[in-house]
């Protein structure tokens, strides 16, 4: 049986707010955003459009988490190169043991890597922040708002690990 970890209802409003600095669609065309993308030692993108945006800037994400869906509509996966493909299944509003395992696999070994999600990657940004090395920058889409940029600092990682613990997920490092 596949282990499912559901986001508790009381946590949903907490996660509705962006976890980092928000760049609107227009701001992603500016110097500050470009500087972040160019200088980050490691970039992790979560979401098809964010992956496209970073790829169009000439930067291949070290890790990209995509599901071939944008605003609930099927789309062509981003045309951004990757050397390794990890496939996972993950329903909306939860994380599966397989998704957690797949993210662990993606953080080790050959880069760039694509994590292709069958289902929904909505909570995988939080997992990426919790698992990423402290020098990484995680970018994820906030529908209707823009791109959220989170540096995987010890504080950000601890915050996300605490939320994951509320879901019953322990031992993320």
C-alpha positions as CSV (number, residue, x, y, z in Angstrom):
1,X,0.0,0.0,0.0
2,X,1.2,3.5,-0.9
3,X,1.8,5.7,2.2
4,X,0.0,9.1,1.9
5,X,0.7,12.1,4.0
6,X,-2.2,14.6,4.0
7,X,-1.8,18.3,4.7
8,X,-3.9,19.0,7.9
9,X,-6.7,21.5,7.3
10,X,-5.3,23.8,10.0
11,X,-2.1,24.2,7.9
12,X,-3.8,25.1,4.6
13,X,-4.1,28.8,5.3
14,X,-0.5,28.9,6.5
15,X,0.7,27.6,3.2
16,X,-1.6,29.9,1.1
17,X,0.9,32.7,1.8
18,X,4.1,32.6,-0.2
19,X,7.1,31.1,1.6
20,X,9.6,33.6,0.2
21,X,10.1,36.7,-2.0
22,X,7.4,37.1,-4.7
23,X,8.3,38.3,-8.2
24,X,5.4,39.3,-10.3
25,X,5.4,38.2,-14.0
26,X,6.7,41.6,-14.9
27,X,9.4,41.5,-12.2
28,X,10.7,38.2,-13.5
29,X,11.9,40.2,-16.6
30,X,13.9,42.5,-14.4
31,X,17.5,42.7,-13.2
32,X,17.0,41.6,-9.6
33,X,15.3,38.3,-10.7
34,X,17.9,37.7,-13.4
35,X,20.7,38.3,-10.9
36,X,19.2,35.7,-8.5
37,X,18.9,33.1,-11.3
38,X,22.3,33.8,-12.7
39,X,24.3,33.7,-9.4
40,X,22.5,31.0,-7.4
41,X,24.9,28.0,-7.0
42,X,21.9,25.6,-7.3
43,X,18.5,26.3,-8.7
44,X,15.5,24.1,-8.0
45,X,12.3,24.9,-9.9
46,X,8.8,23.6,-9.0
47,X,6.2,24.1,-11.6
48,X,6.1,24.0,-15.4
49,X,5.9,27.7,-16.0
50,X,8.7,28.5,-13.5
51,X,10.9,25.9,-15.2
52,X,10.1,27.5,-18.6
53,X,10.9,31.0,-17.3
54,X,14.3,30.0,-15.9
55,X,15.1,28.0,-19.0
56,X,14.3,30.9,-21.2
57,X,16.8,33.0,-19.3
58,X,19.5,30.5,-20.4
59,X,19.8,28.7,-17.0
60,X,19.1,25.1,-16.8
61,X,17.7,24.3,-13.3
62,X,19.8,21.8,-11.4
63,X,16.5,20.2,-10.5
64,X,13.0,20.7,-12.0
65,X,9.8,19.4,-10.6
66,X,7.1,19.4,-13.2
67,X,3.7,17.7,-13.9
68,X,2.8,18.8,-17.4
69,X,-0.2,20.8,-16.1
70,X,-0.6,24.6,-15.8
71,X,-3.7,26.1,-14.1
72,X,-5.4,22.7,-14.2
73,X,-4.9,22.4,-18.0
74,X,-2.7,19.7,-19.6
75,X,0.4,21.2,-21.4
76,X,3.6,20.2,-23.1
77,X,6.3,19.7,-20.5
78,X,9.0,22.4,-20.4
79,X,11.6,22.1,-23.1
80,X,14.5,22.4,-20.6
81,X,17.3,19.9,-20.7
82,X,17.9,17.2,-18.1
83,X,20.3,14.3,-17.8
84,X,18.2,12.2,-15.3
85,X,14.5,11.6,-15.0
86,X,12.7,10.5,-11.8
87,X,9.0,9.7,-12.1
88,X,6.7,9.9,-9.1
89,X,3.0,9.8,-8.4
90,X,1.5,12.3,-6.0
91,X,-2.1,13.4,-5.6
92,X,-3.1,17.0,-4.8
93,X,-3.0,18.2,-1.2
94,X,-0.7,15.5,0.0
95,X,2.7,13.9,-0.4
96,X,3.3,10.2,-1.0
97,X,6.2,8.1,0.2
98,X,7.1,7.6,-3.4
99,X,7.3,11.4,-4.0
100,X,9.5,11.8,-1.0
101,X,11.8,8.9,-2.2
102,X,11.9,10.4,-5.7
103,X,12.9,13.8,-4.4
104,X,15.7,12.1,-2.3
105,X,16.9,10.4,-5.5
106,X,16.8,13.6,-7.4
107,X,19.1,15.4,-4.9
108,X,21.8,12.9,-5.3
109,X,23.8,12.0,-8.4
110,X,23.8,13.4,-11.9
111,X,22.3,16.8,-12.6
112,X,20.3,18.3,-14.2
113,X,17.4,16.2,-13.1
114,X,13.7,16.3,-13.8
115,X,11.2,15.0,-11.3
116,X,8.1,14.2,-13.4
117,X,5.0,14.1,-11.2
118,X,2.0,12.1,-12.2
119,X,-0.7,14.0,-10.3
120,X,0.1,17.3,-8.5
121,X,3.3,18.9,-7.5
122,X,1.6,21.5,-5.2
123,X,3.3,20.5,-2.0
124,X,6.6,19.5,-3.5
125,X,8.1,23.0,-3.2
126,X,8.0,22.7,0.6
127,X,9.7,19.3,0.3
128,X,12.3,20.7,-2.1
129,X,13.1,23.5,0.4
130,X,13.4,21.1,3.3
131,X,15.7,18.7,1.4
132,X,17.8,21.2,-0.6
133,X,21.4,22.0,0.4
134,X,21.7,25.3,2.3
135,X,23.2,27.0,-0.8
136,X,20.3,26.2,-3.0
137,X,17.5,28.5,-4.2
138,X,14.1,27.1,-4.8
139,X,11.6,28.8,-7.2
140,X,8.0,27.9,-7.4
141,X,4.9,29.3,-9.0
142,X,2.2,31.1,-7.1
143,X,-0.8,31.0,-9.5
144,X,-2.1,34.4,-10.5
145,X,0.8,36.1,-8.6
146,X,4.2,35.1,-10.0
147,X,7.3,33.3,-8.9
148,X,8.3,32.8,-5.3
149,X,12.0,32.6,-4.6
150,X,13.2,30.9,-1.4
151,X,16.8,30.5,-0.3
152,X,17.1,27.2,1.5
153,X,18.5,28.7,4.7
154,X,18.6,26.8,7.9
155,X,15.5,28.9,9.0
156,X,13.5,28.1,5.8
157,X,14.4,24.4,6.0
158,X,13.4,24.2,9.7
159,X,10.1,25.9,9.0
160,X,9.3,23.5,6.2
161,X,10.5,20.4,8.2
162,X,8.1,21.5,11.0
163,X,5.2,21.6,8.6
164,X,6.2,18.2,7.1
165,X,6.3,16.8,10.7
166,X,2.7,18.1,11.2
167,X,1.8,15.9,8.2
168,X,3.6,12.9,9.8
169,X,6.7,13.1,7.7
170,X,9.8,12.7,9.8
171,X,13.5,12.5,9.0
172,X,13.8,14.9,6.1
173,X,17.3,16.3,5.8
